Amino acid sequence: MLDALNAQNLNDALELQERSEEMEEKVWKKMNKTACGVIRSCLSQDLKYDVMNETFAKKIWETLASKYLTKSV
């Protein structure tokens, strides 16, 4: 999934909850919306259910990470 986001230069959407000062609002909205779509396209139906109401790519990523990534010692 990260490769798909990096390939489309959408990795900034995972790092930022809000747009940076240098970025135009229109560009930010499109990048965030596209990143959300890429993330959701990689999920199975039951995983999509957990994040279907989220509108920020960073929040989707954090939700999935907290629920499904295992922490190593």
C-alpha positions as MATLAB code, in Angstrom:
seq = 'MLDALNAQNLNDALELQERSEEMEEKVWKKMNKTACGVIRSCLSQDLKYDVMNETFAKKIWETLASKYLTKSV';
ca = [
       0.000    0.000    0.000;
       2.826    2.422    0.806;
       4.392    1.678   -2.572;
       1.157    2.684   -4.308;
       1.052    5.957   -2.367;
       4.726    6.688   -3.005;
       4.382    5.906   -6.712;
       1.689    8.578   -6.993;
       3.531   11.075   -4.742;
       0.765   10.871   -2.163;
       2.921   10.002    0.829;
       2.613   13.599    2.104;
      -1.070   12.941    2.736;
      -0.091   10.343    5.341;
       2.194   12.750    7.124;
      -0.099   15.781    7.223;
      -3.531   16.055    8.856;
      -3.929   19.556    7.441;
      -2.374   21.213    4.440;
       0.910   23.014    4.787;
       1.170   26.750    4.218;
       2.959   26.306    0.869;
       0.279   24.014   -0.576;
      -2.840   25.330   -2.270;
      -6.190   24.224   -0.831;
      -7.302   22.703   -4.133;
      -4.101   20.656   -4.460;
      -4.345   19.486   -0.843;
      -7.964   18.344   -1.197;
      -7.199   16.403   -4.361;
      -4.106   14.761   -2.860;
      -5.948   13.759    0.317;
      -8.968   12.440   -1.591;
      -6.789   10.421   -3.951;
      -4.737    9.010   -1.060;
      -7.925    7.954    0.741;
      -9.078    6.205   -2.430;
      -5.772    4.386   -2.890;
      -5.783    3.182    0.711;
      -9.394    2.006    0.520;
      -8.763    0.227   -2.790;
      -6.153   -1.939   -1.057;
      -8.501   -3.011    1.743;
     -10.895   -5.918    1.946;
     -14.573   -5.167    2.569;
     -14.415   -5.828    6.317;
     -11.392   -3.548    6.750;
     -13.013   -0.792    4.697;
     -15.907   -0.794    7.149;
     -13.602    0.413    9.947;
     -12.533    3.519    8.016;
     -15.435    4.276    5.688;
     -16.364    7.543    7.454;
     -12.832    8.933    7.700;
     -11.984   11.804    5.359;
      -8.266   12.223    6.033;
      -5.664    9.776    4.729;
      -3.564   10.226    7.860;
      -6.501    9.327   10.110;
      -7.318    6.240    8.006;
      -3.699    5.124    8.227;
      -3.517    5.683   11.996;
      -6.787    3.793   12.553;
      -5.600    0.810   10.533;
      -2.167    0.853   12.160;
      -3.571    0.922   15.676;
      -5.926   -1.965   14.978;
      -3.915   -4.241   12.713;
      -0.174   -3.610   12.965;
       1.580   -5.667   15.577;
       4.111   -4.040   17.807;
       7.457   -5.837   18.055;
       9.581   -5.917   21.158;
];
